[in-house]
Amino acid sequence: MDTKSVFKDALQLRPAERLQLIEMLSRSLNQPDENIEKIWAEEAEKRYRALKEGKVKTIAINEIIERYK
């Protein structure tokens, strides 16, 4: 079964059923990847520690805006 045949079959559904199918497909794509979540949490903690320990310098938003005008 390929995507074109699935699409053709989906068009035979009533509008409410198509909407339900869209919602189901959307939810299936938005499942969190636990590995990625863990990596981002570790990265956030690393950045927070670096900031607290004075290893990185913050830049005011006004300064950033001026740089890229």
Wavefront OBJ file of the C-alpha trace (Angstrom):
o trace
v 0.000 0.000 0.000
v 1.426 3.391 -0.976
v 0.493 6.912 0.056
v -1.475 7.617 -3.114
v -3.758 4.641 -2.555
v -4.194 5.543 1.117
v -5.079 9.099 0.088
v -7.560 7.840 -2.504
v -9.198 5.613 0.109
v -9.258 8.449 2.648
v -11.165 10.637 0.200
v -13.986 8.100 0.343
v -14.493 8.838 4.038
v -17.041 11.323 5.314
v -15.569 14.740 6.244
v -15.803 14.003 9.979
v -13.962 10.714 9.479
v -11.262 12.433 7.415
v -10.815 14.987 10.178
v -10.507 12.181 12.714
v -7.884 10.513 10.501
v -5.949 13.786 10.248
v -5.992 14.165 14.027
v -4.803 10.586 14.520
v -1.965 11.039 12.032
v -0.970 14.340 13.610
v -0.855 12.789 17.090
v 1.285 9.945 15.764
v 3.870 12.474 14.547
v 3.938 14.439 17.783
v 5.044 11.626 20.073
v 7.978 12.787 22.179
v 11.253 10.987 21.652
v 12.482 10.153 25.157
v 16.106 10.107 24.006
v 15.870 13.604 22.536
v 14.051 14.875 25.629
v 16.854 13.483 27.815
v 19.562 15.057 25.636
v 17.841 18.472 25.747
v 17.408 18.254 29.528
v 21.117 17.478 29.922
v 22.049 20.341 27.591
v 19.828 22.777 29.498
v 21.402 21.721 32.790
v 24.899 22.106 31.301
v 24.106 25.613 30.044
v 22.544 26.612 33.364
v 25.611 25.435 35.304
v 27.934 27.293 32.915
v 25.930 30.474 33.432
v 25.859 30.117 37.221
v 29.609 29.376 37.331
v 30.388 32.449 35.231
v 31.786 30.410 32.337
v 29.521 32.148 29.833
v 28.504 35.765 29.466
v 24.977 36.963 28.832
v 24.204 39.626 26.254
v 21.357 42.109 26.632
v 18.616 41.782 24.024
v 19.088 45.438 23.020
v 22.722 44.740 22.157
v 21.762 41.751 20.018
v 19.124 43.756 18.168
v 21.636 46.526 17.462
v 24.155 44.022 16.064
v 21.729 42.695 13.482
v 20.051 45.881 12.300
l 1 2 3 4 5 6 7 8 9 10 11 12 13 14 15 16 17 18 19 20 21 22 23 24 25 26 27 28 29 30 31 32 33 34 35 36 37 38 39 40 41 42 43 44 45 46 47 48 49 50 51 52 53 54 55 56 57 58 59 60 61 62 63 64 65 66 67 68 69
